[in-house]
Amino acid sequence: MVIGGDITMTEAKDLIKKYLSSWGSKAIDFPEINNARDIKGVNRQLIDKPLTQATVMLGHMGIARNNPDYYACYVMNYILGGGGFSSRLLTNIRDEQGLAYSVSSYFMANRQPGSFQIIAQTKNESAKQVVKSVLAEMKKIIYKPITDEELQAAKAFITGNFPLKLDTNSKIVSYLTYMENHNLGMDYLEKFPKYINTVTKEKIHQAAIKYLHPDDYVLVIVGNQAEIGL
């Protein structure tokens, strides 16, 4: 149980004892869950809808939160597509080509390996070019190491923005729950910036090689398939 607000530890314990002391515990038999399979080759799922705009999602297996390469993936993804207006995907697809209002990437890192996804919305006629550009940026960050400027800018934003994850009681409660769920330790708030600052260009390069798969992925496009023409 996580409690945040203008309350002392003694007050919190008294309230828990008053309202929850009668609660008991029992064993729970959780079902066995099979791990998701890696993707081999290209799996296309094209969903035809009479829309003027297509939604494009491309992805494959990602990583678990306890993966030792988590922080390298974190910084790498920020540079690729998680960094908003400073990311490579947005710079290429929105700013340079004018094909999409937004495009982003992220790792769903949970207790079990989650997915890596890139999502964009564009006109039906430009969906094919968006897919080509997404794959090109994935290959670029694999085969061409990032620059010193990109690395320093990513680290500065990630560490500088970190306090904003804790600027309300609800955010504090949510983040402390996250820390407990992943056994990160109560000193994680102090350690997180250090973890980010230990990431190097070489670690990012190796993470991109290992965890990005531009030849093995699922591609889902929802839109007018006659206009998309994939």
N, C-alpha and C positions, 0 to 999 in steps of 0.2 A: 504494500500500500504506500502510495506517495501522496503527500499533502504539501501544498504550497500556499503561503499567504501570511498574514499578520497573526501568527499563532506560535506559541512556544512548544517545545518538545513535550513538556509535562501536560499542557493542555491537550495536545494531540493524543497522547497516550490515554488520558482520562476519557476522551470522547470515544476512542476505539474500544476501550474496556467497557464503557457504558452501553454502546450500541451493538458491538460485535462479539462480546465475550462468550455468548452462547453458541457461536458458530463452531462447528466441528470440522474435521477433515476426514477424507476417505480416499482410498486408492482409486485411480481412474485408469481404465484400460483404453489407451489411445490406439486407434487403428494403425496398422502398418501402412506407410506411405512410400510408394516407389519413387526413386529419384527420376526427374525428367531426363529424357534421352537427349544426347547431343544431336544436332542437326547435321545431316550429310547431304551435300548438294544444295540445290535451290528448290524450295517448296513454295509455290505461288498459290495464294488464295485470293481470287478476284471476285468481288461481290458487286453485282450490278444494281445500281440505284439511279433513278432519274434526278441526279444532282448536278449543279453547275460546278461544284468544287469537289475535288477528290481528297480523301484522307489516306495517307501513305504511312504504313508502319512496317519497319524492317527490323528483325532481331534474331537472336540466338541465345544459347545458354550463357549465363554470366558467372558470377562468383558468389560464394557464401560470405557472410560478414566476417567470419574468423579467418578468412584467407589471408596469409601473410603479405600478399600483394595488394591488399585492399586500398591502401593509401596511394600507391602508385597508380592504380586504376582510378581512384578519386580525382587526382590531379590530371591524369591523362584525359578523362572524360570531360573535365571542366574545359580543357583546351579544345577538345573535339566538338562537343555540342552542349555541354552543361553550363557553359559560362555566359549564357545570354548573348548580348550584343557583341561580346568580345570573342565568341567561339568561332572556330573555323567554319562549321557548317552554316551558321547564320551569315557570316561574312560572305561566303561563297554564294549560297543559294538565294539569300534575300538581297544583300547589299550589291553584289556584283552582277547577279543574273536577274534579280527582280521576280523570282518565281514563287516565293512563298512569304507570307507575313511572319510566320514563326516556324522554326525547326529546332528540335532539341534531342538530346540523347541522355540516357541514364542507365545505371546499373541498379537492379532491384536486389540488393545484397541482404538476405535474411539468414536464418539459421541453416537453411538448406540453400544451395545455389539457386538464385533467381535468374531472371532474364536480363539481357542487355537489349535495349530498344532505342530505335531512332524513329521519331514521328514528325510528320510534316503535313500541312494542308496547302493545296495548290489548285490551280485550274485543271480540269480534266486533261486538256491538251498538253500541259507541261508536266504531268505526273511522271511520264517516262524519263524526261530529262532530270527531274528531281532524284529519281532512283539512281540514275547514272552518276549524278553529282555526289550523292551520299556514299556510294561505293568507292568513288574516286577519293573522297576525303578519308574514308577508312583505310584505304591502301596507302595514301600519302603519309598518314601518321605512323603507319607500320614501317614503311620503307625509307622515309626521310625524317631523321630525328628532329625534334622540336628545337626552337632557338632558345638562347639564354633569356631573351626578353620575354618570350611566352611563359617560360617556367617561372621567372620572378614575378610577373604580373599575376599569374594564377595563384601562386603561394600568397602574395600580398592580399589578394581579394578574399581567398578562402579563410585565411586567419583573421583578417580584418572584419569580415562579415560574421564570424563565428559568434560574437557576443549578441548579435541580433536574434540568435536562436534561443536566447534566454532572457528576453526583455519583458516578458509578461509571466504571471504566475502559471498560466496554462501551458506556456512553452517550457517553463522550468519543470513542471510535473511531467510533461510528455518526454522531455529529454532524459530526465532521471530514470523514467521507466525504460526507455530505450537502453540506457547504460546498464541497468540491472538485467534486462532481458538478454543482453549479449555479454554479460560478465566482464564489463570494461573496467570496473573498479571506480571507487568514489573520487579518485584523483584524476579521472579522465579529462575533466574540464581543463586542468592545467597541462595535461600531456598532449591533448589534441594538436595544438599548434606545433609542438615539437615533432610529432609524427609527420605532419605535413612538410615541415622544413627539412626533414631528412630525405625527402624524395629527390632523386637526381634525374637528369636527362636519360641516363642509361637505364635506370629502373623503369622509367616511363616507356622507353623503347622496347624493353623486354616484355613489359606488361601488354603493350599493343600487339606485339608478335604473338603472345600466348593467348590473349583473351578477346581479340577481334578477329572475326572470321568472314571476310568479304566474299568468300567462295561457298560458304555453307551457312544458309540462313533461311528464315521464313519471311516471305514478303506478302503483306496483306494490303490490298487497295480497294477501298469502297468508293464507288463513283460510277459515272456513265462509261461503261467499258468500251462502247463503240467509239467514243471520243478519246478515251485514253489510248486505245490501240496497242496495248502491250502484247 
